[in-house]
Amino acid sequence: MIFVPQDEILRMDLHGMIKEEVNMELTRILDNIPPHIKALDLVHGFNRGEVLLKFVRREFKHKNIKKIELDGNEGHTYYMLK
């Protein structure tokens, strides 16, 4: 369960993107994230493959990510931010 007010969560829909695009977009967003945003809700899907799921949960790293949270929906990953 994610306990962050909705106005402090930025949702990103990654459907249709390839890993390289996700890497560039996440880096760009996290480098310029507004200070009031405390979490990123990454909507990557699950039914059509696990490439993006594995990338956002295991491979992608950024200095502004404090931890990764899951909410029971395999198609979402949350980055809790510093």
Steps between C-alpha positions, in 0.01 A plus 500: 500500500634840400431779750569816302239767421387486135626854433852385592505208253596537134361223279691397190347266241785303339282289269633491145849615599819300462758465776729769356214750483399422858859546614525844336156615620546384859842664517361826359204501742705406808769757421231772499239370744310774688569491875134436593495169308574213742431200276492390138229251403639315199232324296690248288253216462562132549298290257702574187843420641725586786780702339389834646396345831847352547668819382319738737520260798851357464716690253417871507684705764484869585626706793148637574342157556479412868330162458273295277148414620247256359125515561394151388433605140770339284452772238607782734826588674540794738823693549501670839714811467754668724 
